[in-house]
Every structure is written in C-alpha cells, then in structure tokens.
Amino acid sequence: MKKQIVLIFTLGVVLSCSYQKKNNQTTQHEEVHFLDGLKLANDDEMEIKLMLDGNSIPIYNEEGNKLGKIKIMKMMMTGDYLPQPYVNDSMEVKLVVMKKATEDEKQKVNITIN
C-alpha cells in the first residue's frame, strides 16, 4: 500500500513538471512557412508601439516556433533578442520574430534606452 501511494505521488509530480516545462517552452511548431506573404517592417514604417504579449500579435523564434508568454518575457529580459515585426501588403503587423541581437544592435538599443 505504501509503495502504491509513493508511486502515485511520484507519477503526479513527474506529470505536473512535464506539463509546466511544456508551457514554458514554445507552444507549437508551425509546419507552414510562417513568413509567406509578409515582409520585415523597417523603422520608418513602424509608427505604433507593439504589445509583445503573444496574444494580440503572434510571436515566433527564428526557427518558426510560436512562443508562449513566459518564453517571450525571458527573451526580452535578457536583452539578447530584438523583436522584428513583419507586415502584410496593407502595412498591418501580422507577427513578430524574436531575433538574436548582434553586439552592435545591443549597443544601439542601450543608447536609445538611456
């Protein structure tokens, strides 16, 4: 009886940990070409502030995996990634790709913030 209780408890912990890990990582891999029909918006075209929550505008990593809220927040807090908005022909932002920032880009962002 004790072994069964320990086994059930252990199984519950393992399942809850794997569920939490799945939610903290990417939420799904897009098999379609997620950038088809879109172009990278340049700074002159971007007059609005973007809400990087993953709900209002989908956010992907460079491999095309859709990111969850926790992953987006972690990437933004490191300062190692920059959001790149992609627009359609009507200049509407359809998605954002989190791109690994170069050292020059990091310095430019720091100058702009400070």
C-alpha positions as CSV (number, residue, x, y, z in Angstrom):
1,M,0.0,0.0,0.0
2,K,2.8,2.4,0.9
3,K,4.6,1.6,-2.4
4,Q,1.4,2.4,-4.4
5,I,1.0,5.8,-2.6
6,V,4.6,6.7,-3.3
7,L,4.3,5.6,-6.9
8,I,1.1,7.6,-7.4
9,F,2.7,10.7,-5.8
10,T,5.9,10.4,-7.9
11,L,3.8,9.9,-11.1
12,G,1.8,13.1,-10.2
13,V,5.0,15.1,-9.6
14,V,6.6,14.0,-12.9
15,L,3.4,14.7,-14.9
16,S,3.0,18.2,-13.4
17,C,6.6,19.0,-14.1
18,S,6.5,17.9,-17.7
19,Y,3.3,19.9,-18.2
20,Q,4.9,23.0,-16.7
21,K,8.0,22.6,-18.8
22,K,5.9,22.3,-22.0
23,N,4.1,25.5,-21.2
24,N,7.3,27.4,-20.5
25,Q,8.8,26.5,-23.9
26,T,7.5,27.0,-27.3
27,T,3.8,26.3,-27.7
28,Q,3.8,24.7,-31.2
29,H,5.9,24.3,-34.3
30,E,4.4,25.8,-37.4
31,E,4.9,23.5,-40.3
32,V,3.8,26.1,-42.8
33,H,6.1,28.9,-43.9
34,F,5.0,31.4,-41.3
35,L,6.6,34.4,-43.2
36,D,4.9,33.7,-46.5
37,G,3.3,36.9,-47.9
38,L,4.9,39.1,-45.2
39,K,7.9,41.5,-45.2
40,L,10.1,42.8,-42.5
41,A,8.9,46.3,-41.4
42,N,11.6,49.0,-41.4
43,D,11.8,51.6,-38.7
44,D,10.2,54.3,-40.9
45,E,7.1,52.1,-41.4
46,M,6.7,51.4,-37.7
47,E,4.8,54.3,-36.1
48,I,3.0,52.3,-33.5
49,K,4.1,50.6,-30.3
50,L,3.7,46.8,-30.3
51,M,2.2,44.8,-27.5
52,L,4.6,41.9,-27.1
53,D,2.3,39.6,-25.2
54,G,1.9,36.8,-27.7
55,N,-1.9,37.2,-27.8
56,S,-2.6,40.3,-29.8
57,I,0.2,39.5,-32.3
58,P,1.7,36.1,-32.5
59,I,5.4,35.9,-31.7
60,Y,7.9,33.3,-33.1
61,N,11.5,32.5,-32.7
62,E,13.9,32.4,-35.7
63,E,13.1,28.7,-36.3
64,G,9.4,29.4,-36.7
65,N,8.2,28.1,-33.3
66,K,5.4,30.0,-31.7
67,L,6.5,31.4,-28.3
68,G,4.5,31.4,-25.1
69,K,4.2,34.3,-22.7
70,I,6.9,33.1,-20.3
71,K,9.4,32.4,-23.0
72,I,8.8,35.8,-24.6
73,M,9.3,37.6,-21.2
74,K,12.5,35.7,-20.6
75,M,13.9,36.5,-24.0
76,M,13.0,40.2,-23.6
77,M,14.6,40.4,-20.1
78,T,18.0,39.0,-21.3
79,G,18.5,41.9,-23.8
80,D,19.9,39.3,-26.2
81,Y,16.9,39.4,-28.5
82,L,15.1,42.0,-30.6
83,P,11.6,41.9,-31.9
84,Q,11.3,42.1,-35.6
85,P,7.7,43.0,-36.8
86,Y,6.5,41.6,-40.1
87,V,3.8,43.3,-42.1
88,N,1.4,42.4,-44.9
89,D,0.8,44.5,-48.0
90,S,-1.6,46.7,-46.0
91,M,1.2,47.5,-43.6
92,E,-0.6,45.7,-40.7
93,V,1.7,43.9,-38.3
94,K,0.8,40.2,-38.6
95,L,3.6,38.6,-36.5
96,V,6.8,39.3,-34.7
97,V,10.0,37.2,-34.8
98,M,12.4,37.4,-31.9
99,K,15.9,37.7,-33.5
100,K,19.2,37.1,-31.7
101,A,20.7,40.6,-31.4
102,T,24.2,41.4,-32.6
103,E,26.6,43.3,-30.3
104,D,26.1,46.5,-32.5
105,E,22.3,46.1,-32.1
106,K,22.6,45.7,-28.4
107,Q,24.6,48.9,-28.1
108,K,22.1,50.9,-30.2
109,V,19.3,49.7,-28.0
110,N,21.2,50.7,-24.9
111,I,21.9,54.1,-26.3
112,T,18.2,54.6,-27.2
113,I,17.0,53.5,-23.8
114,N,19.5,55.6,-21.8
